[in-house]
Amino acid sequence: MTAVERRIPVMQPMLGEEEARAAAEAVLSGWVAQGPRVAEFERRFAAAVGAGHGVAVSSCTTGLHLALVLLGVGPGDEVVVPSFSFIATANAVRYCGATPIFADVELTTGNVTVETVDAVRTPRTRAVIAVHQGGVPFDVRALRAAADGWGVALVEDAACAAGSTAYGAPVGAGAAVAAWSFHPRKVITTGEGGMVTVDREEWAVRGRRLREHGMNVSAADRHASAQPVLEAYLETGFNYRMTDIQAAVGLVQLGRLAGLVAQRRDLAARYQALLADVPGAVPVRDPAYGRTNFQSFWVLLTDEFGAGRDEALSTLAAAGVSARRGIMAAHLEPAYAEAHPPALPVTERLTRNSLILPLHHNLTGDDQDRIVGVLRALSSRAPGR
Ligand SMILES: *Cc1c(COP(=O)(O)O)cnc(C)c1O
């Protein structure tokens, strides 16, 4: 790496003066906990992703837990999840005392399919968590219909998928329940934060209660009332609240979503064109039925590439490029050593042979040339070339 070459991060949140001002306004308003800004963020986010109702929470992880509680998942139940996901997807099942059952994914999208879920389903299967992995939508039509047919609930892990579409609609449209993340690694951020979107109003009402200790009246509503309000605790809830400071930032970020996704898609198209002459480097693409927001731009290295994934990562790092290993596989982690899943060949191939390239609003065409140049040079060393 020469002195003039700047280090290229894998991801950078797009945060500006507007977010700083919005956060400052929330602080100076004197109401910093969950309040009116959270309520507005819930309305506007749900509308943006085509969902009926939003329930803001502290993270996608707590959102997934809340979703499973809403569905009544508990001890003795099995929940089918992809191993090929951030580990929180599987952990949320364990929080309920239920058992995650790992399904394999398809090579092109990194997502579970009707066939891979059906292969591991049992009479104890209570729910499926399907992930829109890295922003690539799963086949919502096929999986939603299959889950209905099986009589099994479908939770959508849309942590990465704000701004992705399937069959011409945002992925939140038509989802019974979906969980979203606003961690800085995702396309829009509130620092930490998440959202559960639901289609039924009664789930939104209960979800809001569950995230606030099971209280029948929110702290914000009690505060707004001139008369003393005696709250009741209707069931065992949690503190999964988002703050108004986070929601203030989220409202500004939401206004940037369409532009950020358009820019990511342009950069991804340019990566795809550049990689076309790098043998054995297969970039993620839109599936036939939808459009990804390219939250993660991953590249699968095949035998043709001529170098291993870890060698590619270290060569990129030496050139000042922060790439990342591909999406993890939960069943290969010590926390799931006892899980003994059936063979997950596609999951293992993807997780071992893919890497995630930098993609963010500050990435330039020159950066992309530099990054793909490193991969091209590595590939050209392959035997026979
Ligand atoms: C990031 C991520 C999560 C966790 O989101 P948090 O908001 O950090 O809790 C869950 N599932 C998937 C697929 C993710 O990528």
The ligand as an SDF file (V2000), in Angstrom:
LIG
                    3D

 15 15  0  0  0  0  0  0  0  0999 V2000
  -27.4240   -7.6640   11.3660 C   0  0  0  0  0  0  0  0  0  0  0  0
  -28.3230   -8.8270   11.3850 C   0  0  0  0  0  0  0  0  0  0  0  0
  -29.0830   -9.1610   12.5060 C   0  0  0  0  0  0  0  0  0  0  0  0
  -28.9230   -8.4590   13.8290 C   0  0  0  0  0  0  0  0  0  0  0  0
  -29.2590   -7.0940   13.7860 O   0  0  0  0  0  0  0  0  0  0  0  0
  -29.0090   -6.2120   15.1000 P   0  0  0  0  0  0  0  0  0  0  0  0
  -29.8170   -4.9820   14.8300 O   0  0  0  0  0  0  0  0  0  0  0  0
  -27.5440   -5.9320   15.1420 O   0  0  0  0  0  0  0  0  0  0  0  0
  -29.4840   -6.9640   16.2720 O   0  0  0  0  0  0  0  0  0  0  0  0
  -29.9770  -10.2070   12.4170 C   0  0  0  0  0  0  0  0  0  0  0  0
  -30.1060  -10.9150   11.2940 N   0  0  0  0  0  0  0  0  0  0  0  0
  -29.3800  -10.6420   10.1860 C   0  0  0  0  0  0  0  0  0  0  0  0
  -29.5880  -11.4510    8.9600 C   0  0  0  0  0  0  0  0  0  0  0  0
  -28.4440   -9.6070   10.2080 C   0  0  0  0  0  0  0  0  0  0  0  0
  -27.7010   -9.3650    9.1220 O   0  0  0  0  0  0  0  0  0  0  0  0
  1  2  1  0
  2  3  1  0
  2 14  2  0
  3  4  1  0
  3 10  2  0
  4  5  1  0
  5  6  1  0
  6  7  2  0
  6  8  1  0
  6  9  1  0
 10 11  1  0
 11 12  2  0
 12 13  1  0
 12 14  1  0
 14 15  1  0
M  END
$$$$
